[in-house]
Amino acid sequence: MPRYSRRKRQTPKEETSTDKLGKSLQTNIAQFKQTLGDSTDIVIRNFKAGQTGSMDIAVLYTSGLVNEAIVHDFVLDTLMVQIRQTPLDTIEKQDYQIIKDFAMTGGNITDIDTMGKLFDHVLSGDTVVMLDGSIQAMAIDTRDWESRGVEEPSTQSVVRGPKEGFTETLRTNTALMRRRIKDENLWIRTKPIGKKSKTDVAVVYLNGVADEKVVKEVYHRLDKINIDAILDSGYVEELIQDETYTPFPTVYNSERPDTIAAGILEGKIAIIVDGSPFVLLVPALFVNFFQAAEDYFQRADFSTLIRMVRYLAFFLAMLTPSVYIALTTYHQEMIPTSLLVSLSAQREGVPFPAFVEALLMEITFEILREAGVRLPKAVGSAISIVGALVLGQAAVEAGIVSSAMVIVVSLTAISSFVSPSFSFAISIRMLRFGFMILAATLGLFGILLGLIILTLHLSSLRSFGVPYLSPMAPFIVADQKDAILRFPRWKLTTRPRLISQQKITRENGEAPKPPKRSRRKKRKKQE
Amino acid sequence: MGTEKINGLQFFIMILLFELGSAVVLGFTYEAGGSSWIVILLSMLAGIVLYLLFTYLAGYHPDLTLTEAVCKITGPFIGRLIALVYISYFFYIAARVLGDFSNLIQMTILRLTPLIVVAGVFTLMVVVASCLGIEVIARTAETFFPWVIFFSTLFLLFVYIDGLPDFRNLQPILDKGWEPILTTVFPQGMTFPFGELIVFMMFFPYLAVPDKKTSIGIAGIIISGVMLTVTQVTILAVHGAEAAKLLTIPLLETISLVNIQDIIQRMDPLIIITMIILGFFKIALFFHAAIIGLHETLHIPRSKRIWLVSGAGIVLMAVTYMISHDYVKHVKIGLDIVPLYVHVPLQIILPVLLIGVAFIRNKVLKTSK
């Protein structure tokens, strides 16, 4: 990736992070307060502990990010009440170790020795206990904040299948993964990314199944990220994708734990970003964007049929307006006579050429759609009424567009919603306009020009080293089982060959067989 | 250019699409009348012999392209000269094919568009393809292949369901004897399209399975030969030998006759789409071969490739316009002059000479050791 290597990493000046903690508790607290500008959400509880009360202790935490009950019951209560009788000050200098080993009941305790780490821990929801005279402090994991519960995902909904969706909390999301794959080889590694936001980003994969090279590449690209803040997985996606200048997404994203788990089981790598319910999955191939979670929960034959409908819808959404333009403007001889007569009768009063007519309607539709997405829900129904009127009857009656064009635009609009992945539907929307322009200038030849260049572009794309169009080009026979077709589950015995380079075979059951006839006969005889 | 690789299937598909290229659209020569389909079968056999010749020549330097191998065989000076001859040959044929297709498209679907625009659009596709490299061209071929097969099958299906072919048109077989057949096999049928496979000598080093190039190539030639024969027989049976000779685009005239119950009619787009796809691959392969050759002979760094390709694209467009704005003249030259005076020396005589030189060189080297 020469693009990445050219950009030199800048090392920002970090003032506080490397400063060691001092021995004096009061100095430390003063510095802490000053750096944070006396922020009001920081709680600093300073008190005396031990038998004689000569032990100076401070407890620091961020209000709202911790579970106050835990802090009270297990930290403050322990330090202030339960160890009151312990003669702390007699065993000098080992107080820290004793408190850590014998008193603190928290599950996850980390030692801190610098100011930087102190800030990190306090600001991410840990409770920090500092002792006077100790150059170390301990951070107890008490993170717990208000968050959205596990709800049904708003995108990619299914009729049949699990209805859980990822949430904004990283730990909940990793738990959802762990609950689905209880294998010791499911590795979850986390690292903070973002100079200011310090967002936790977790890389999840099945060790021994995922391609080592791709795993390394993912880590490499994540390490290269040099950014202030990460507010959504979209940031990460944009920074790690193979190719920026392409309308097609080369990173898959989903709100559904089952989809991501299925991907991980195939040997793909999931990237979970704290604060985003959309989990990324790489490598992502062209065919992945046509596979919905439900394909695997319904019957195989039905799923295959539905997938073919999706591909058909893909072409319809991309090409219907342009083919209409090309046929009516350039190749009238290709339209059957009776249809041609009715089309030209409709177009008689329309003042615009087909291209302008189509462009007008498509843009109107895009505006309506965008408005519908951003509007408050209460106003949403107004949009559909206006849309129906503008795009439908009224436009035709006013003689601005022909009714055939309304059909074309509606068909296009409906088809563009069929794609199970929203990010892919966007690319179709963009390409549609390009094809319309080509059709208006060169007719059918223009459309083919577009298609050939599009295919060339798709063939040149790669997602983390895997050709984007595989398993179609390069053609891999074994992977056809789950590309356009969906074979019965007991036949899906291999992982995609280019994605998981190792451990291709999957554990899988045998084909279900009806009981043998002879046995039935025997049973009858016995009866 | 190192890491680019094409697998066996892709190589096969490229040969198939290349062979079907102009032949299936322009139609094979109809000089031999009702028996002209025999010409294709005989040309195919001759084509296999030629292909064996090419692979034998490539066998001397299996990991080098034709232009590099020539330098190794005859020494750098003469070698480079011959390499340049081949590069211009590929370039010229690319321009010829581009001329054919641009004229066809102008005649069929874009009657009012200037020829230079059509040629320019084709060139744009070819330039993009060539910039992206042989691997991407191969994958694109793989993507389009099912469609080409699908459309050809539909074509045959519709024509036969409609009951258009009348096989009495093919009789009597060999009505004019063997002579017209043999004179069309050589030089015309043999060199176009089968002898043109010499362009694949530029792509041999990219093949991931180098020892299978002979078998894959021959399979491609035979299957494309059979497909061409079937098409030719169909067209002859529909129109009759005398009428077929007069048609500009026999395939298109055939499909436009189809009308099944007033539902399946006006299927011309099928053929036009196939025509554009096939034409694109044929031009792209010739053009890319010339680009690879230029690259290696002139030692142009890879970073400047886009300038080389774009420049060559503009020249291609100009050359095309120069040689083919007069379509009748263009076809006349293509059928009467090019096969005998361009194809034969470069596809047959020069390779044979090169094999001779390489053979003697090897002998001398061995004895001197």
Interface residues (C-beta under 8 A of the other chain):
Chain A: Y330 H331 E333 M334 I335 P336 L442 G443 L444 F445 G446 L448 L449 I452 I453 T455 L456 H457 L458 S459 S460 P467 L469 M472 A473 P474 F475
Chain B: N7 L9 Q10 I105 I109 L110 T113 V117 V118 V121 L124 M125 V128 A129 L132 G133 E135 V136 I137 A138 R139 T140 E142 T143 F144 D262 Q265 R266 D268 P269 I272 I273 I276 I277 F280
